[in-house]
Amino acid sequence: MLNMLKNETAKKIDDYIEAHSDCEIKKIEPYEINGKREDLQVFRLPIELLIYNIRNGRFAAQLKEKEAILTRHLNPEEPEDAIEIEKLLLIDEKQTEYLKQGLTRVGQLRPGVITHDGQIINGNRRVAILRQLLNETHENKYGYFETVRLPTVISKKDLWRIEAGIQLSVDLQVSYGPINELLKIKEGKEAGLQIREIALVLGGDNDKDSITVKLNRLALIENYLKYIGEPNVYSIAERHVEHFIDLQNVMDTNKWEEIKPEKKVVIIHSIFEAIRSGVPHLKIRELRKIISEESTLNEFICSMNTVCGIETYAPEQNDTDKKDDSKREEEEIEEMLTEQKPKNKQTVKTETEKKSTDDKEVKEKIIDAIDDAVDKVEAKRKSTKPARLVKKAENIINTICEIDSEKLKPLKSNLNNIAISLKKVISRL
């Protein structure tokens, strides 16, 4: 049925071109197709012959989220669905107004790109604005779009190269959000391009390693969204990309390589809880210090279990043994990240619910757990300089002495423990 609709649309475009010889503009655009240069004709076509296609473009994340809310796929050939897609295309009012003024003032400067059957590869937002202008002004000039029409048969690889080359390359970059950039790279890989090829298309500082890092970042983001019960709601992660960059930096350490896969999953879930609760991304960086000291790391995980319901991990004797097969280890971690859920399901909340007082308390407790673990690591590192540690402890105790006794009453048992520990130290002298 879908192929039939595509063929019908292609025929309508063919018929229009045949009946309107003046729609062939005196413009030629060069493209690489099947490893060769092809000079493609630019046509001026009625916008009603064109079909929105944002599934793999710079609005892919927004489309996935909208479809998740509607629990169905949007079909751009259905008028009601096309309206929903237009709303996504025009959601950025500032950018829409800027493009709208340009189209009103000087018209369309650069041609778009469509498939042979009319799906818009480049120019979706401009077509949406043209529809808006046509409805507002009823001026016939806004009813047409200048575009290249791709050949009847084109590979997924070439299609990705064309779209990414136009919209995502360094030289011709258009405003892609960070998540949509990652989704576009993933699409290229799924289309069959080698990572090296993707890097070449994007240009700039992109290389095989940086593209791999970005693909791994998207995998973490998608696992996070599944973990919090919001798959495909990419707008949640859009605000936390720095957190995932910092998480990757934690994972890109020698100490991380020494940790067993099961324990890595618990650590990642702890960081997921920190992200969800609103902990600043700079705090995630502190995990680099925490994982460097095994006993402190285990205590931190226990703290996260108390605060968020993260399952504890019982370290074994060979807890720091390295895996021989790193690829298999990555697959194990990926599988466990997908399958494991928080022990306390009540902690899974939507982004809206996250604003409650309880969540603020969780955030503060997680920050305290991170700070406590960092303090322990730094104290152990300074154990060779006991004078500095004693001076720091003295300063802290003097500060505690100045606190109102009513505020200290709930902490009486903690203070007693400190006193007992100090007596033990003094008795050794």
C-alpha positions as a Python dict, from the first residue, in 0.01 Angstrom:
ca = {
    (1, 'M'): (0, 0, 0),
    (2, 'L'): (282, 236, 94),
    (3, 'N'): (469, 168, -230),
    (4, 'M'): (145, 229, -421),
    (5, 'L'): (105, 571, -255),
    (6, 'K'): (468, 655, -332),
    (7, 'N'): (420, 558, -696),
    (8, 'E'): (103, 768, -716),
    (9, 'T'): (282, 1071, -575),
    (10, 'A'): (575, 1021, -810),
    (11, 'K'): (333, 1004, -1103),
    (12, 'K'): (161, 1326, -995),
    (13, 'I'): (499, 1502, -991),
    (14, 'D'): (589, 1351, -1330),
    (15, 'D'): (257, 1469, -1475),
    (16, 'Y'): (303, 1819, -1334),
    (17, 'I'): (656, 1852, -1476),
    (18, 'E'): (537, 1727, -1815),
    (19, 'A'): (247, 1974, -1820),
    (20, 'H'): (451, 2272, -1693),
    (21, 'S'): (779, 2297, -1880),
    (22, 'D'): (847, 2631, -1710),
    (23, 'C'): (883, 2455, -1373),
    (24, 'E'): (1238, 2358, -1475),
    (25, 'I'): (1448, 2638, -1331),
    (26, 'K'): (1781, 2721, -1489),
    (27, 'K'): (1968, 2582, -1192),
    (28, 'I'): (2175, 2267, -1157),
    (29, 'E'): (2292, 2123, -824),
    (30, 'P'): (2575, 1865, -807),
    (31, 'Y'): (2543, 1562, -578),
    (32, 'E'): (2744, 1246, -517),
    (33, 'I'): (2530, 941, -598),
    (34, 'N'): (2670, 589, -615),
    (35, 'G'): (3023, 724, -596),
    (36, 'K'): (2980, 955, -895),
    (37, 'R'): (2891, 1320, -948),
    (38, 'E'): (2542, 1382, -1081),
    (39, 'D'): (2415, 1727, -1181),
    (40, 'L'): (2049, 1739, -1083),
    (41, 'Q'): (1784, 1972, -1221),
    (42, 'V'): (1605, 2216, -989),
    (43, 'F'): (1225, 2228, -1023),
    (44, 'R'): (963, 2473, -897),
    (45, 'L'): (689, 2244, -767),
    (46, 'P'): (353, 2304, -592),
    (47, 'I'): (389, 2243, -219),
    (48, 'E'): (76, 2024, -218),
    (49, 'L'): (275, 1764, -414),
    (50, 'L'): (539, 1742, -141),
    (51, 'I'): (538, 1520, 169),
    (52, 'Y'): (695, 1605, 504),
    (53, 'N'): (975, 1371, 608),
    (54, 'I'): (1122, 1448, 950),
    (55, 'R'): (1168, 1092, 1075),
    (56, 'N'): (1545, 1107, 1022),
    (57, 'G'): (1607, 1481, 1016),
    (58, 'R'): (1676, 1753, 1268),
    (59, 'F'): (1329, 1703, 1416),
    (60, 'A'): (1362, 1326, 1463),
    (61, 'A'): (1371, 1341, 1844),
    (62, 'Q'): (1064, 1564, 1860),
    (63, 'L'): (876, 1329, 1626),
    (64, 'K'): (967, 1021, 1832),
    (65, 'E'): (848, 1197, 2147),
    (66, 'K'): (521, 1308, 1987),
    (67, 'E'): (455, 957, 1858),
    (68, 'A'): (529, 816, 2203),
    (69, 'I'): (262, 1047, 2347),
    (70, 'L'): (11, 956, 2073),
    (71, 'T'): (115, 586, 2089),
    (72, 'R'): (114, 566, 1709),
    (73, 'H'): (318, 668, 1405),
    (74, 'L'): (234, 992, 1229),
    (75, 'N'): (166, 956, 858),
    (76, 'P'): (253, 1283, 675),
    (77, 'E'): (19, 1185, 391),
    (78, 'E'): (-278, 1207, 629),
    (79, 'P'): (-395, 1573, 655),
    (80, 'E'): (-442, 1563, 1035),
    (81, 'D'): (-100, 1406, 1089),
    (82, 'A'): (60, 1656, 850),
    (83, 'I'): (-78, 1935, 1073),
    (84, 'E'): (81, 1772, 1379),
    (85, 'I'): (414, 1753, 1195),
    (86, 'E'): (383, 2119, 1094),
    (87, 'K'): (342, 2214, 1459),
    (88, 'L'): (672, 2039, 1536),
    (89, 'L'): (842, 2214, 1246),
    (90, 'L'): (724, 2557, 1360),
    (91, 'I'): (766, 2509, 1737),
    (92, 'D'): (1078, 2732, 1747),
    (93, 'E'): (901, 3067, 1710),
    (94, 'K'): (1220, 3272, 1685),
    (95, 'Q'): (1371, 3060, 1407),
    (96, 'T'): (1036, 3035, 1229),
    (97, 'E'): (994, 3414, 1231),
    (98, 'Y'): (1349, 3462, 1102),
    (99, 'L'): (1294, 3223, 809),
    (100, 'K'): (948, 3366, 747),
    (101, 'Q'): (1084, 3719, 713),
    (102, 'G'): (1352, 3594, 474),
    (103, 'L'): (1101, 3414, 250),
    (104, 'T'): (877, 3723, 252),
    (105, 'R'): (1160, 3965, 178),
    (106, 'V'): (1374, 3786, -82),
    (107, 'G'): (1203, 3452, -145),
    (108, 'Q'): (1371, 3113, -144),
    (109, 'L'): (1747, 3146, -192),
    (110, 'R'): (1861, 2782, -185),
    (111, 'P'): (1681, 2483, -335),
    (112, 'G'): (1558, 2200, -120),
    (113, 'V'): (1589, 1829, -189),
    (114, 'I'): (1309, 1576, -234),
    (115, 'T'): (1302, 1207, -317),
    (116, 'H'): (1160, 1099, -652),
    (117, 'D'): (823, 1041, -483),
    (118, 'G'): (809, 1384, -319),
    (119, 'Q'): (938, 1322, 37),
    (120, 'I'): (1124, 1629, 158),
    (121, 'I'): (1484, 1550, 250),
    (122, 'N'): (1591, 1910, 299),
    (123, 'G'): (1344, 2197, 336),
    (124, 'N'): (1069, 2061, 563),
    (125, 'R'): (1053, 2375, 778),
    (126, 'R'): (1063, 2608, 478),
    (127, 'V'): (771, 2423, 319),
    (128, 'A'): (577, 2447, 647),
    (129, 'I'): (639, 2823, 654),
    (130, 'L'): (535, 2855, 289),
    (131, 'R'): (207, 2678, 375),
    (132, 'Q'): (160, 2920, 663),
    (133, 'L'): (229, 3223, 440),
    (134, 'L'): (-6, 3089, 171),
    (135, 'N'): (-287, 3050, 425),
    (136, 'E'): (-224, 3397, 568),
    (137, 'T'): (-179, 3596, 246),
    (138, 'H'): (-340, 3376, -24),
    (139, 'E'): (-57, 3492, -251),
    (140, 'N'): (11, 3231, -519),
    (141, 'K'): (391, 3273, -499),
    (142, 'Y'): (397, 3099, -161),
    (143, 'G'): (242, 2786, -306),
    (144, 'Y'): (565, 2669, -473),
    (145, 'F'): (898, 2529, -358),
    (146, 'E'): (1223, 2516, -554),
    (147, 'T'): (1385, 2177, -513),
    (148, 'V'): (1615, 1914, -657),
    (149, 'R'): (1447, 1582, -728),
    (150, 'L'): (1657, 1276, -658),
    (151, 'P'): (1670, 976, -896),
    (152, 'T'): (1414, 697, -880),
    (153, 'V'): (1656, 455, -718),
    (154, 'I'): (1890, 579, -448),
    (155, 'S'): (2060, 386, -168),
    (156, 'K'): (2008, 456, 203),
    (157, 'K'): (2379, 540, 223),
    (158, 'D'): (2356, 807, -48),
    (159, 'L'): (2036, 945, 101),
    (160, 'W'): (2206, 982, 440),
    (161, 'R'): (2517, 1140, 284),
    (162, 'I'): (2304, 1399, 104),
    (163, 'E'): (2093, 1493, 406),
    (164, 'A'): (2381, 1494, 657),
    (165, 'G'): (2607, 1674, 412),
    (166, 'I'): (2352, 1953, 371),
    (167, 'Q'): (2231, 1989, 726),
    (168, 'L'): (2493, 1849, 961),
    (169, 'S'): (2833, 1899, 804),
    (170, 'V'): (3060, 2163, 957),
    (171, 'D'): (3064, 2378, 641),
    (172, 'L'): (2685, 2381, 594),
    (173, 'Q'): (2562, 2314, 944),
    (174, 'V'): (2205, 2409, 1024),
    (175, 'S'): (2075, 2426, 1381),
    (176, 'Y'): (2058, 2065, 1497),
    (177, 'G'): (1998, 1996, 1864),
    (178, 'P'): (2260, 1774, 2031),
    (179, 'I'): (2021, 1476, 2052),
    (180, 'N'): (1913, 1505, 1688),
    (181, 'E'): (2278, 1517, 1584),
    (182, 'L'): (2336, 1189, 1769),
    (183, 'L'): (2023, 1033, 1615),
    (184, 'K'): (2141, 1140, 1269),
    (185, 'I'): (2479, 973, 1323),
    (186, 'K'): (2304, 657, 1442),
    (187, 'E'): (2087, 663, 1130),
    (188, 'G'): (2399, 677, 913),
    (189, 'K'): (2540, 371, 1086),
    (190, 'E'): (2210, 186, 1046),
    (191, 'A'): (2209, 282, 677),
    (192, 'G'): (2530, 82, 640),
    (193, 'L'): (2795, 355, 645),
    (194, 'Q'): (3124, 284, 818),
    (195, 'I'): (3207, 512, 1110),
    (196, 'R'): (3500, 647, 910),
    (197, 'E'): (3264, 740, 625),
    (198, 'I'): (3029, 921, 863),
    (199, 'A'): (3322, 1122, 1001),
    (200, 'L'): (3430, 1221, 649),
    (201, 'V'): (3081, 1344, 560),
    (202, 'L'): (3053, 1554, 876),
    (203, 'G'): (3403, 1693, 845),
    (204, 'G'): (3568, 1929, 1094),
    (205, 'D'): (3712, 1765, 1404),
    (206, 'N'): (3502, 1453, 1354),
    (207, 'D'): (3701, 1131, 1326),
    (208, 'K'): (3638, 762, 1387),
    (209, 'D'): (3695, 793, 1762),
    (210, 'S'): (3472, 1100, 1812),
    (211, 'I'): (3187, 942, 1615),
    (212, 'T'): (3217, 624, 1826),
    (213, 'V'): (3202, 835, 2142),
    (214, 'K'): (2885, 1007, 2017),
    (215, 'L'): (2718, 677, 1932),
    (216, 'N'): (2801, 544, 2279),
    (217, 'R'): (2660, 865, 2431),
    (218, 'L'): (2331, 811, 2252),
    (219, 'A'): (2320, 451, 2379),
    (220, 'L'): (2361, 580, 2736),
    (221, 'I'): (2089, 842, 2682),
    (222, 'E'): (1847, 585, 2542),
    (223, 'N'): (1919, 348, 2832),
    (224, 'Y'): (1857, 635, 3074),
    (225, 'L'): (1519, 713, 2915),
    (226, 'K'): (1420, 346, 2939),
    (227, 'Y'): (1543, 336, 3300),
    (228, 'I'): (1320, 627, 3407),
    (229, 'G'): (1025, 486, 3212),
    (230, 'E'): (1024, 753, 2939),
    (231, 'P'): (1159, 584, 2621),
    (232, 'N'): (1178, 816, 2320),
    (233, 'V'): (1104, 1128, 2530),
    (234, 'Y'): (1431, 1281, 2417),
    (235, 'S'): (1345, 1632, 2539),
    (236, 'I'): (1419, 1510, 2895),
    (237, 'A'): (1773, 1415, 2796),
    (238, 'E'): (1823, 1727, 2582),
    (239, 'R'): (1871, 1924, 2903),
    (240, 'H'): (2120, 1675, 3045),
    (241, 'V'): (2365, 1609, 2761),
    (242, 'E'): (2654, 1747, 2971),
    (243, 'H'): (2573, 1488, 3238),
    (244, 'F'): (2618, 1207, 2986),
    (245, 'I'): (2944, 1358, 2860),
    (246, 'D'): (3070, 1357, 3219),
    (247, 'L'): (2944, 1000, 3265),
    (248, 'Q'): (3144, 897, 2959),
    (249, 'N'): (3451, 1065, 3106),
    (250, 'V'): (3403, 858, 3422),
    (251, 'M'): (3383, 544, 3208),
    (252, 'D'): (3692, 644, 3009),
    (253, 'T'): (3938, 574, 3291),
    (254, 'N'): (4176, 293, 3372),
    (255, 'K'): (3997, 229, 3702),
    (256, 'W'): (3666, 181, 3522),
    (257, 'E'): (3821, -97, 3316),
    (258, 'E'): (3905, -284, 3637),
    (259, 'I'): (3543, -295, 3759),
    (260, 'K'): (3321, -597, 3692),
    (261, 'P'): (3026, -552, 3451),
    (262, 'E'): (2756, -612, 3717),
    (263, 'K'): (2905, -345, 3939),
    (264, 'K'): (2940, -103, 3646),
    (265, 'V'): (2566, -129, 3587),
    (266, 'V'): (2492, -41, 3951),
    (267, 'I'): (2726, 259, 3927),
    (268, 'I'): (2563, 376, 3602),
    (269, 'H'): (2218, 340, 3758),
    (270, 'S'): (2340, 546, 4054),
    (271, 'I'): (2443, 819, 3810),
    (272, 'F'): (2106, 786, 3633),
    (273, 'E'): (1937, 854, 3967),
    (274, 'A'): (2161, 1156, 4019),
    (275, 'I'): (2069, 1290, 3675),
    (276, 'R'): (1698, 1234, 3730),
    (277, 'S'): (1703, 1410, 4067),
    (278, 'G'): (1864, 1721, 3917),
    (279, 'V'): (2217, 1687, 4051),
    (280, 'P'): (2447, 1933, 3861),
    (281, 'H'): (2662, 1768, 3596),
    (282, 'L'): (2983, 1882, 3765),
    (283, 'K'): (2899, 1647, 4053),
    (284, 'I'): (2898, 1353, 3807),
    (285, 'R'): (3264, 1427, 3738),
    (286, 'E'): (3341, 1353, 4101),
    (287, 'L'): (3271, 984, 4031),
    (288, 'R'): (3615, 970, 3867),
    (289, 'K'): (3762, 1015, 4215),
    (290, 'I'): (3515, 783, 4386),
    (291, 'I'): (3575, 482, 4158),
    (292, 'S'): (3948, 512, 4220),
    (293, 'E'): (3909, 375, 4574),
    (294, 'E'): (3721, 45, 4597),
    (295, 'S'): (3603, 50, 4959),
    (296, 'T'): (3478, 409, 4925),
    (297, 'L'): (3299, 317, 4604),
    (298, 'N'): (3123, 27, 4779),
    (299, 'E'): (3014, 261, 5060),
    (300, 'F'): (2884, 510, 4802),
    (301, 'I'): (2678, 239, 4633),
    (302, 'C'): (2532, 141, 4970),
    (303, 'S'): (2440, 506, 5028),
    (304, 'M'): (2267, 519, 4690),
    (305, 'N'): (2077, 204, 4783),
    (306, 'T'): (1949, 379, 5097),
    (307, 'V'): (1856, 701, 4914),
    (308, 'C'): (1718, 570, 4583),
    (309, 'G'): (1672, 196, 4606),
    (310, 'I'): (1972, 116, 4385),
    (311, 'E'): (2060, -250, 4438),
    (312, 'T'): (2382, -308, 4626),
    (313, 'Y'): (2665, -507, 4476),
    (314, 'A'): (2853, -766, 4681),
    (315, 'P'): (3221, -746, 4579),
    (316, 'E'): (3397, -1073, 4517),
    (317, 'Q'): (3760, -1159, 4570),
    (318, 'N'): (3843, -1107, 4202),
    (319, 'D'): (3637, -788, 4183),
    (320, 'T'): (3914, -595, 4008),
    (321, 'D'): (4008, -863, 3754),
    (322, 'K'): (3992, -740, 3396),
    (323, 'K'): (3779, -908, 3134),
    (324, 'D'): (3968, -1066, 2848),
    (325, 'D'): (3692, -998, 2598),
    (326, 'S'): (3609, -625, 2623),
    (327, 'K'): (3350, -640, 2344),
    (328, 'R'): (3156, -915, 2521),
    (329, 'E'): (3174, -712, 2841),
    (330, 'E'): (3020, -410, 2666),
    (331, 'E'): (2738, -630, 2538),
    (332, 'E'): (2679, -766, 2891),
    (333, 'I'): (2660, -414, 3033),
    (334, 'E'): (2423, -303, 2755),
    (335, 'E'): (2196, -600, 2824),
    (336, 'M'): (2195, -540, 3198),
    (337, 'L'): (2130, -168, 3156),
    (338, 'T'): (1827, -251, 2943),
    (339, 'E'): (1689, -519, 3174),
    (340, 'Q'): (1758, -389, 3524),
    (341, 'K'): (1520, -149, 3692),
    (342, 'P'): (1537, 38, 4023),
    (343, 'K'): (1458, -186, 4320),
    (344, 'N'): (1216, 75, 4451),
    (345, 'K'): (978, 131, 4162),
    (346, 'Q'): (818, 423, 4342),
    (347, 'T'): (1129, 628, 4269),
    (348, 'V'): (1051, 622, 3895),
    (349, 'K'): (887, 957, 3828),
    (350, 'T'): (818, 1172, 3525),
    (351, 'E'): (1003, 1501, 3472),
    (352, 'T'): (696, 1690, 3597),
    (353, 'E'): (668, 1487, 3919),
    (354, 'K'): (1039, 1539, 3978),
    (355, 'K'): (973, 1893, 4102),
    (356, 'S'): (822, 1774, 4429),
    (357, 'T'): (973, 1838, 4772),
    (358, 'D'): (1064, 1469, 4805),
    (359, 'D'): (1278, 1492, 4492),
    (360, 'K'): (1459, 1797, 4626),
    (361, 'E'): (1544, 1596, 4936),
    (362, 'V'): (1667, 1306, 4721),
    (363, 'K'): (1883, 1548, 4524),
    (364, 'E'): (2039, 1685, 4842),
    (365, 'K'): (2101, 1335, 4978),
    (366, 'I'): (2268, 1224, 4655),
    (367, 'I'): (2491, 1534, 4657),
    (368, 'D'): (2578, 1458, 5022),
    (369, 'A'): (2661, 1097, 4930),
    (370, 'I'): (2891, 1214, 4650),
    (371, 'D'): (3057, 1478, 4871),
    (372, 'D'): (3107, 1230, 5156),
    (373, 'A'): (3267, 976, 4921),
    (374, 'V'): (3497, 1241, 4771),
    (375, 'D'): (3599, 1355, 5121),
    (376, 'K'): (3689, 995, 5213),
    (377, 'V'): (3896, 947, 4898),
    (378, 'E'): (4083, 1274, 4953),
    (379, 'A'): (4136, 1194, 5321),
    (380, 'K'): (4289, 857, 5231),
    (381, 'R'): (4515, 1023, 4977),
    (382, 'K'): (4637, 1263, 5246),
    (383, 'S'): (4693, 989, 5505),
    (384, 'T'): (5067, 1030, 5455),
    (385, 'K'): (5028, 1385, 5590),
    (386, 'P'): (4840, 1328, 5919),
    (387, 'A'): (4905, 1683, 6042),
    (388, 'R'): (4690, 1826, 5762),
    (389, 'L'): (4410, 1578, 5835),
    (390, 'V'): (4416, 1652, 6207),
    (391, 'K'): (4410, 2027, 6140),
    (392, 'K'): (4112, 1984, 5906),
    (393, 'A'): (3931, 1769, 6166),
    (394, 'E'): (4004, 2031, 6432),
    (395, 'N'): (3856, 2307, 6216),
    (396, 'I'): (3544, 2099, 6151),
    (397, 'I'): (3497, 2014, 6519),
    (398, 'N'): (3539, 2382, 6616),
    (399, 'T'): (3270, 2472, 6362),
    (400, 'I'): (3039, 2202, 6502),
    (401, 'C'): (3089, 2346, 6851),
    (402, 'E'): (2941, 2675, 6731),
    (403, 'I'): (2620, 2512, 6606),
    (404, 'D'): (2306, 2546, 6818),
    (405, 'S'): (2266, 2242, 7045),
    (406, 'E'): (1903, 2191, 6938),
    (407, 'K'): (2020, 2131, 6581),
    (408, 'L'): (2281, 1882, 6703),
    (409, 'K'): (2046, 1670, 6916),
    (410, 'P'): (1935, 1447, 6622),
    (411, 'L'): (2304, 1381, 6556),
    (412, 'K'): (2395, 1275, 6911),
    (413, 'S'): (2472, 912, 6815),
    (414, 'N'): (2696, 1030, 6530),
    (415, 'L'): (2884, 1261, 6765),
    (416, 'N'): (2926, 978, 7016),
    (417, 'N'): (3076, 761, 6742),
    (418, 'I'): (3323, 1039, 6661),
    (419, 'A'): (3416, 1065, 7030),
    (420, 'I'): (3472, 688, 7053),
    (421, 'S'): (3691, 693, 6741),
    (422, 'L'): (3900, 982, 6880),
    (423, 'K'): (3950, 797, 7209),
    (424, 'K'): (4075, 492, 7019),
    (425, 'V'): (4325, 707, 6828),
    (426, 'I'): (4446, 882, 7143),
    (427, 'S'): (4484, 548, 7330),
    (428, 'R'): (4733, 433, 7064),
    (429, 'L'): (4964, 727, 7127),
}
